[in-house]
Amino acid sequence: MDRESFRKLGHQIIDWIDEYMAGGYPGPIAPMDAKPGDLLAKLPEAPPQTAECGEDVLADFHELILPGVTHWNDPRFFGYFPCNNSRAGTLGDLLGSGLGVNCMSWATSPAGTELEIRMMEWLGQMIGLPWPGCIQDTASTGTLVAILSAREKAAPVNQHGYYGQKPLVVYTSEHANTVVLRGCWIAGIGENYLRQIPSDNQTFAMRADILEARIKEDLAMGLRPCLVVTTVGTTSSTAVDPVAEVAELCKEYGMWQHVDAAMAGTGAILPELREWLMDGVAEADSFCFNPHKWLFTNFDCSAYFCKDPYYLKKALSIQPVFLDTAYDGAAENLRNWSIQLGRRFRALKLWWVIRCYGVEGLREKIRLHLRMAQALAEHIATDPRLHLLTPPRLNTVCFHTGDDEKTRALMEAVNASGKAFLTQTRLDDHYTIRVSFGQTHARFEDVAALWELIRENLARLT
Ligand SMILES: Cc1ncc(COP(=O)(O)O)c(C=O)c1O
């Protein structure tokens, strides 16, 4: 691509992104009639042998790609947890793409490492956690490196492998995200040594008394309890595990504690939520939250903090000759804090977001999402056909009709309208609809529109 085309297309693309962010997508939020293979059937099977012009690629983006896109950043997307972006984050990401540097070592791009270190310090101040850390790609990786750190502490590597004499055991709540299970598979802990501790049936938070009983049982069987992964803001219902109580158990039994706050961690930038969300976190060993979920920073960006990076670095440090630089030892090489060798310049987009919003601006947005969740919950609570599961303290509202088939049909009807997008979970043995607020361009009036859509479709089903 020549310089002129690059500039021309670049301007067009930025203009298009701006419109997209301003107004949402004019079509349905999720592709309505998409079937597996639809796009594949339209794409050439072989790559072009000669250069095509960018104008044609952009035209195909609009014609072929967009109809198959789910619009996660539409203000009416309420599914899963958000994966929100922003104008500021997009510009930061674009600069990062333009630079295309690899921040694996300090010397491979000194500004990359130092901006990352400073951004982690800023985030730490914003949530009240003065620990060092680095940016991981996702909370999946954050959980995995916590498991590896805990494993390294409990059973350091030797010539026989990691396990020493006793199998290691990991504990988490039955409502923890499956990233814990996958982390245990990958780290070789094995599913049989992951205990999914039952939760309280009102709050869906881990039962610390059952946790302690399981730890004692495992010790009696000659196993080595090594890690508890507590969740602040579970995926299904934003339940908050008793982090402080678990921290005491972890101290007593010599275990690592990781806190997975992938979505809810952002809530701790609000002074009014911090005490609740961060209660006991300072006593844990590691903590992770995703600015790419609720802090308007383009995917991917997950902030991983650890009280002491010793075991993390012991588990992951590598220094082959081909990576030697004059500054090893004098400066942090962040490859030793993460799994991948190559590291993107993710700190740039975070820097743009924090500076362009300011902490107060970020708080304002989060408070709007909380108000939206409250408003929807109030509507639901007044409708005798619906059951609200726990009043929301964060941004997610969970409800059902009491009849699994009807709840599913309700959600599908809302989604089929193309005017909102919801997803589901299973709670209290009911198929449950989750509505998660968190869009960068969220509008309070969308709550009323969503409620109307829910009521309309409910009336049709009754
Ligand atoms: C509590 C929790 N942990 C972990 C994850 C996984 O996050 P990621 O996609 O960043 O790996 C999620 C995703 O929603 C989550 O809610």
Ligand as a Chemical Component Dictionary entry (heavy atoms), coordinates in Angstrom:
data_LIG
# 
_chem_comp.id                   LIG 
_chem_comp.type                 NON-POLYMER 
_chem_comp.pdbx_formal_charge   0 
_chem_comp.three_letter_code    LIG 
# 
loop_
_chem_comp_atom.comp_id 
_chem_comp_atom.atom_id 
_chem_comp_atom.alt_atom_id 
_chem_comp_atom.type_symbol 
_chem_comp_atom.charge 
_chem_comp_atom.model_Cartn_x 
_chem_comp_atom.model_Cartn_y 
_chem_comp_atom.model_Cartn_z 
_chem_comp_atom.pdbx_ordinal 
LIG C1 C1 C 0 -14.639 -13.685 36.709 1  
LIG C2 C2 C 0 -14.001 -13.909 35.373 2  
LIG N1 N1 N 0 -12.773 -14.424 35.303 3  
LIG C3 C3 C 0 -12.168 -14.631 34.135 4  
LIG C4 C4 C 0 -12.785 -14.330 32.951 5  
LIG C5 C5 C 0 -12.077 -14.588 31.658 6  
LIG O1 O1 O 0 -11.580 -13.384 31.157 7  
LIG P1 P1 P 0 -10.611 -13.341 29.896 8  
LIG O2 O2 O 0 -11.504 -13.410 28.697 9  
LIG O3 O3 O 0 -9.906  -12.031 30.032 10 
LIG O4 O4 O 0 -9.698  -14.494 29.958 11 
LIG C6 C6 C 0 -14.061 -13.787 32.949 12 
LIG C7 C7 C 0 -14.757 -13.478 31.710 13 
LIG O5 O5 O 0 -15.844 -12.965 31.682 14 
LIG C8 C8 C 0 -14.682 -13.565 34.199 15 
LIG O6 O6 O 0 -15.916 -13.063 34.275 16 
# 
loop_
_chem_comp_bond.comp_id 
_chem_comp_bond.atom_id_1 
_chem_comp_bond.atom_id_2 
_chem_comp_bond.value_order 
_chem_comp_bond.pdbx_ordinal 
LIG C1 C2 SING 1  
LIG C2 N1 SING 2  
LIG C2 C8 DOUB 3  
LIG N1 C3 DOUB 4  
LIG C3 C4 SING 5  
LIG C4 C5 SING 6  
LIG C4 C6 DOUB 7  
LIG C5 O1 SING 8  
LIG O1 P1 SING 9  
LIG P1 O2 DOUB 10 
LIG P1 O3 SING 11 
LIG P1 O4 SING 12 
LIG C6 C7 SING 13 
LIG C6 C8 SING 14 
LIG C7 O5 DOUB 15 
LIG C8 O6 SING 16 
# 
